[in-house]
Amino acid sequence: MSKVLVVAVHPDDETLGCAGTILKHKEQGDEVYWMIITSIRNHPNGYPSEVVKKRDQTIKAVADAYDFNGVVELNIPTTLVDKSDLGSLVSKASKAIDDIKPDIVYMMHEHDVHSDHRVSFSVIYSCLKSFRHPFVKRIYTFESLSETEFAVATPSNTFIPNVFVDITDYIGKKLEIMSMYDTELMDEPYPRSLSSIKALARVRGSRAGVMYAEAFQLLYEKR
């Protein structure tokens, strides 16, 4: 049995990037934990209370759908990670990682176009130094539609997958869970539409010789 930590900068990143892989881990009997970095609660821009309530309800529904073993919210104001106290964020993230002691970590790609993603990657990756958390054996980044593919088109910024997970048995559930994020879904033909999510999984599957897959970039592995 493995302990898995899935890091989402915003709720829905985990579903876009690795819903099928999460469900596969759970079916295999692994423990899976969800870390959400940002929040709209107590946001300086003042989100309406009904919007905050709906977001909280969605997070709970999604957590129940995955049957996560635990959810950690760091409550950094969304869209303002780069203006937040990064020392405090490092401390919160390090404590959560130390409490969970994951073998495997899935996280955002370092060159996603959203500044929240880029800064969060730097923070989380700095927390995963092997001499601080030697229990971590593998670190993967995933792709978030509407963020990863919109990075500046240079070789150094490109998401280059080298691990593919067959999610053929889970693609329906992935789309079902993504539908819970009704305020985040996009109309056709945009990136976070259900057809685009399914199409990406089909393309990744074709690379791996299966119907549907999720793709990852392996950053670190300890054997």
RAMO-V395052 format. One record per residue. N is the residue number from 1. RES is the residue in one small letter. BURIAL is I if it has 24 or more other ideal C-beta (glycine too) atoms within 12 Angstrom, else O. D_FIRST is the distance of its C-alpha to the first C-alpha in Angstrom with 1 decimal. Layout:
BEGIN
n->N res->RES burial->BURIAL d_first->D_FIRST
n->N res->RES burial->BURIAL d_first->D_FIRST
END
This chain:
BEGIN
n->1 res->m burial->O d_first->0.0
n->2 res->s burial->I d_first->3.8
n->3 res->k burial->I d_first->6.9
n->4 res->v burial->I d_first->9.6
n->5 res->l burial->I d_first->13.3
n->6 res->v burial->I d_first->16.0
n->7 res->v burial->I d_first->19.4
n->8 res->a burial->I d_first->22.4
n->9 res->v burial->I d_first->25.9
n->10 res->h burial->I d_first->27.3
n->11 res->p burial->I d_first->25.8
n->12 res->d burial->I d_first->25.6
n->13 res->d burial->I d_first->24.4
n->14 res->e burial->I d_first->20.8
n->15 res->t burial->I d_first->22.1
n->16 res->l burial->I d_first->24.5
n->17 res->g burial->I d_first->22.1
n->18 res->c burial->I d_first->18.7
n->19 res->a burial->I d_first->18.8
n->20 res->g burial->I d_first->17.8
n->21 res->t burial->I d_first->14.9
n->22 res->i burial->I d_first->13.7
n->23 res->l burial->I d_first->14.3
n->24 res->k burial->I d_first->12.5
n->25 res->h burial->I d_first->9.2
n->26 res->k burial->I d_first->10.0
n->27 res->e burial->O d_first->10.9
n->28 res->q burial->O d_first->7.8
n->29 res->g burial->O d_first->6.3
n->30 res->d burial->I d_first->5.0
n->31 res->e burial->I d_first->7.4
n->32 res->v burial->I d_first->10.4
n->33 res->y burial->I d_first->13.6
n->34 res->w burial->I d_first->17.0
n->35 res->m burial->I d_first->19.7
n->36 res->i burial->I d_first->23.2
n->37 res->i burial->I d_first->25.7
n->38 res->t burial->I d_first->29.0
n->39 res->s burial->I d_first->30.8
n->40 res->i burial->I d_first->34.2
n->41 res->r burial->I d_first->34.6
n->42 res->n burial->O d_first->37.6
n->43 res->h burial->O d_first->38.2
n->44 res->p burial->O d_first->41.5
n->45 res->n burial->O d_first->42.6
n->46 res->g burial->O d_first->42.3
n->47 res->y burial->O d_first->40.3
n->48 res->p burial->O d_first->41.8
n->49 res->s burial->O d_first->40.2
n->50 res->e burial->O d_first->39.7
n->51 res->v burial->O d_first->37.8
n->52 res->v burial->O d_first->35.5
n->53 res->k burial->O d_first->35.0
n->54 res->k burial->O d_first->34.2
n->55 res->r burial->I d_first->31.6
n->56 res->d burial->O d_first->29.9
n->57 res->q burial->O d_first->29.9
n->58 res->t burial->I d_first->28.4
n->59 res->i burial->I d_first->25.6
n->60 res->k burial->O d_first->24.8
n->61 res->a burial->O d_first->25.1
n->62 res->v burial->I d_first->22.8
n->63 res->a burial->I d_first->20.1
n->64 res->d burial->O d_first->20.6
n->65 res->a burial->I d_first->20.4
n->66 res->y burial->I d_first->17.0
n->67 res->d burial->O d_first->15.9
n->68 res->f burial->I d_first->14.6
n->69 res->n burial->I d_first->13.1
n->70 res->g burial->O d_first->15.9
n->71 res->v burial->I d_first->18.9
n->72 res->v burial->I d_first->20.8
n->73 res->e burial->I d_first->24.3
n->74 res->l burial->I d_first->26.3
n->75 res->n burial->I d_first->29.5
n->76 res->i burial->I d_first->31.3
n->77 res->p burial->I d_first->34.2
n->78 res->t burial->I d_first->33.5
n->79 res->t burial->I d_first->35.7
n->80 res->l burial->I d_first->36.5
n->81 res->v burial->I d_first->33.6
n->82 res->d burial->O d_first->35.9
n->83 res->k burial->O d_first->38.4
n->84 res->s burial->I d_first->36.0
n->85 res->d burial->O d_first->35.5
n->86 res->l burial->O d_first->33.0
n->87 res->g burial->O d_first->32.7
n->88 res->s burial->O d_first->31.6
n->89 res->l burial->I d_first->29.1
n->90 res->v burial->I d_first->27.6
n->91 res->s burial->O d_first->27.5
n->92 res->k burial->I d_first->25.8
n->93 res->a burial->I d_first->23.2
n->94 res->s burial->I d_first->22.6
n->95 res->k burial->O d_first->22.3
n->96 res->a burial->I d_first->19.7
n->97 res->i burial->I d_first->17.6
n->98 res->d burial->O d_first->18.1
n->99 res->d burial->O d_first->17.2
n->100 res->i burial->I d_first->13.9
n->101 res->k burial->I d_first->12.9
n->102 res->p burial->I d_first->11.0
n->103 res->d burial->I d_first->9.6
n->104 res->i burial->I d_first->11.2
n->105 res->v burial->I d_first->14.4
n->106 res->y burial->I d_first->16.5
n->107 res->m burial->I d_first->20.1
n->108 res->m burial->I d_first->23.8
n->109 res->h burial->I d_first->25.9
n->110 res->e burial->I d_first->28.3
n->111 res->h burial->I d_first->31.4
n->112 res->d burial->I d_first->31.1
n->113 res->v burial->I d_first->34.6
n->114 res->h burial->I d_first->33.9
n->115 res->s burial->O d_first->34.6
n->116 res->d burial->I d_first->31.9
n->117 res->h burial->I d_first->29.3
n->118 res->r burial->I d_first->30.9
n->119 res->v burial->I d_first->31.2
n->120 res->s burial->I d_first->27.8
n->121 res->f burial->I d_first->26.3
n->122 res->s burial->I d_first->28.4
n->123 res->v burial->I d_first->27.4
n->124 res->i burial->I d_first->23.6
n->125 res->y burial->I d_first->23.6
n->126 res->s burial->O d_first->25.8
n->127 res->c burial->I d_first->23.2
n->128 res->l burial->I d_first->20.6
n->129 res->k burial->O d_first->22.7
n->130 res->s burial->O d_first->20.8
n->131 res->f burial->O d_first->23.0
n->132 res->r burial->O d_first->22.3
n->133 res->h burial->I d_first->18.5
n->134 res->p burial->O d_first->17.4
n->135 res->f burial->O d_first->13.7
n->136 res->v burial->I d_first->13.9
n->137 res->k burial->I d_first->13.3
n->138 res->r burial->I d_first->14.3
n->139 res->i burial->I d_first->16.8
n->140 res->y burial->I d_first->18.1
n->141 res->t burial->I d_first->21.2
n->142 res->f burial->I d_first->21.9
n->143 res->e burial->I d_first->25.3
n->144 res->s burial->I d_first->26.9
n->145 res->l burial->I d_first->29.9
n->146 res->s burial->I d_first->33.2
n->147 res->e burial->I d_first->31.9
n->148 res->t burial->I d_first->30.5
n->149 res->e burial->I d_first->33.1
n->150 res->f burial->O d_first->35.9
n->151 res->a burial->I d_first->35.4
n->152 res->v burial->O d_first->38.5
n->153 res->a burial->O d_first->38.8
n->154 res->t burial->O d_first->38.7
n->155 res->p burial->O d_first->36.5
n->156 res->s burial->O d_first->35.0
n->157 res->n burial->O d_first->33.9
n->158 res->t burial->O d_first->32.5
n->159 res->f burial->I d_first->28.9
n->160 res->i burial->O d_first->28.1
n->161 res->p burial->I d_first->25.0
n->162 res->n burial->O d_first->23.4
n->163 res->v burial->I d_first->20.1
n->164 res->f burial->I d_first->20.3
n->165 res->v burial->I d_first->17.7
n->166 res->d burial->I d_first->19.1
n->167 res->i burial->I d_first->19.4
n->168 res->t burial->I d_first->22.1
n->169 res->d burial->O d_first->20.6
n->170 res->y burial->I d_first->20.1
n->171 res->i burial->I d_first->23.3
n->172 res->g burial->O d_first->25.1
n->173 res->k burial->I d_first->22.7
n->174 res->k burial->I d_first->22.7
n->175 res->l burial->I d_first->26.5
n->176 res->e burial->O d_first->26.5
n->177 res->i burial->I d_first->24.5
n->178 res->m burial->I d_first->26.7
n->179 res->s burial->I d_first->29.7
n->180 res->m burial->I d_first->28.8
n->181 res->y burial->I d_first->29.9
n->182 res->d burial->O d_first->33.4
n->183 res->t burial->O d_first->35.1
n->184 res->e burial->I d_first->33.0
n->185 res->l burial->I d_first->33.5
n->186 res->m burial->O d_first->36.4
n->187 res->d burial->O d_first->39.2
n->188 res->e burial->O d_first->39.5
n->189 res->p burial->O d_first->39.5
n->190 res->y burial->O d_first->37.9
n->191 res->p burial->I d_first->34.4
n->192 res->r burial->I d_first->32.5
n->193 res->s burial->O d_first->34.1
n->194 res->l burial->I d_first->31.9
n->195 res->s burial->O d_first->33.6
n->196 res->s burial->I d_first->32.9
n->197 res->i burial->I d_first->29.2
n->198 res->k burial->I d_first->29.1
n->199 res->a burial->O d_first->31.4
n->200 res->l burial->I d_first->29.2
n->201 res->a burial->I d_first->26.2
n->202 res->r burial->O d_first->28.6
n->203 res->v burial->O d_first->29.9
n->204 res->r burial->I d_first->26.5
n->205 res->g burial->I d_first->25.7
n->206 res->s burial->O d_first->29.0
n->207 res->r burial->O d_first->28.0
n->208 res->a burial->O d_first->24.9
n->209 res->g burial->O d_first->26.7
n->210 res->v burial->O d_first->25.1
n->211 res->m burial->O d_first->26.6
n->212 res->y burial->I d_first->24.5
n->213 res->a burial->I d_first->22.2
n->214 res->e burial->I d_first->21.2
n->215 res->a burial->I d_first->22.1
n->216 res->f burial->I d_first->20.8
n->217 res->q burial->I d_first->22.3
n->218 res->l burial->O d_first->20.0
n->219 res->l burial->I d_first->21.5
n->220 res->y burial->O d_first->19.5
n->221 res->e burial->O d_first->17.2
n->222 res->k burial->O d_first->16.6
n->223 res->r burial->O d_first->15.8
END
